[in-house]
């Protein structure tokens, strides 16, 4: 894979991640009551807070997808780390058994999708020669 292809694909995967996050967040915000009932979440406020966080995350990921390459590469690493955190949280929620059957299915499906985003972003980032370390993103 050429550097140009890896860069283009990384931007596309980040954009898809942003759209997925924004969509899920908006649904949680606008239909929080319904979502909470369907998934077995006891507190609607929790669903709406999670939705707001997803909207903010989606906006941030969309902004990262548009950055110049020297900032895109470390930004993609940060997004991949955040995605790994989501996956870990999904595992904990499923293991704790706090959701109903439908909620568990949704948590597993979304967790797998987020894991795919994170792994693909990380892999494409690694394909870019001279990928910048995380400390460069913080210093930049």
N, C-alpha and C positions, 0 to 999 in steps of 0.2 A: 504494500500500500504506500502510495506516495505521501509526502508530507501535506501536500495540498488536499488530497482526499481525506486524510485523517483529520485535518483541521475542519474541513467542510462537514464531515460526519459528526465530529464532536459538537459543532454548533447545532446541527440538526437534532442530535440526541438531547442536548441541553434544552433546546426549544420545545421538544416533545415533553420533556420532564416538566417544564414550566407550564405548558398547556394542561397537562394532566393534574398538576398541583392546583392551578387556578380553578379548573373545572370542579375538582373535588371540594376545594375550599368554598367555592360559591354555592355549591349544592348544600354543603353542611351549614352554611350561614342562612340560606334562604329557606331550606326545608329541614332545619335542625330538629324540630319536634317530630316530624314524620320519620326521619333517619334514626333518631334515638329510639323510637318505639320499635322500628323494624329490626334494629341491630342489638337491642337489649341493653342500651346505655341508659342508666338511671337518671342522669342529669343532663337536660337539654343544654344548659350553659356550657358543659364540657364539650359537647358536640360543636357548639358555635365558636368557642375559643379555639378549638382545634381547626375549625374552618378558617377563622381569621388568620391563624398561623400559617395555614397552607396557602392562603392568598398572598400573604407577605413573602413567603418562601418562593412561590411561583413568580412573583414580580422580580425578586432578587435573581432567581435563576435565569429569567428572561433577559435581565440586564447583563448578567455574566456572559450569556451566549453571544452578545453583541460586542464584547470587549475586543480590543486589539490583542493579538496573539500573546504578547508578553504578559498580559494580565489574564487572558482566557485560560491558559494552561494551569496556573495556580488556582484560579477561581473554580475550575472544573474539579480539582482535587478537594476543595472545600465542600462543594456540592456532593461529591461522592462520599465524603465522610459524614455529611448530614444524612444522606440516603442510608448509609450503614446504621446510623443512629435510629432512623425510622424502622428499619428492619429489626433491629434489636428490641425496640419498644413493642413492635408487633408480636414478636416471639414471646415477650414477657406477658403481654395482654392475653394472648391465646393460652399460654401455659397457666395463667392465673384463673382461667375459666370465667372471666367476668362478663363475657358476651354470650348471647344466645347462639343457636346453631347458625342462623343466617349471618350474624355478626362475626362469628368465627370464620366462616367461609369468605366473607368480604375481607377480613383482616389478613387472612392467608393469601388471598388473590392479590390484594393491593401490595402486601409485603413482597410477594414474588416479583411483581411489576417494578417496584421501587428497587429491589435488589438487582434486577436486570438493568435499569437505568444506571445505577451506581457502578456496577461492574463494567458496563459498556463504556461509560464516561472514563473510568479509570484506565481501561485497556486502550482506548483511543488516545488519551493523554500520554500514555507510555509510548505510543507509536511516534509521537512528535519528538524528533531528535533534539537533545538539549533541553528537555522539559525542565522547567524551573522548580526548585524545591518550595515547600510551603512557606518557608521563612521569607522568600522573595515576595510572596503575595502580601505578607504582613508589612514588610518594609516599603512596598510600592505604594 
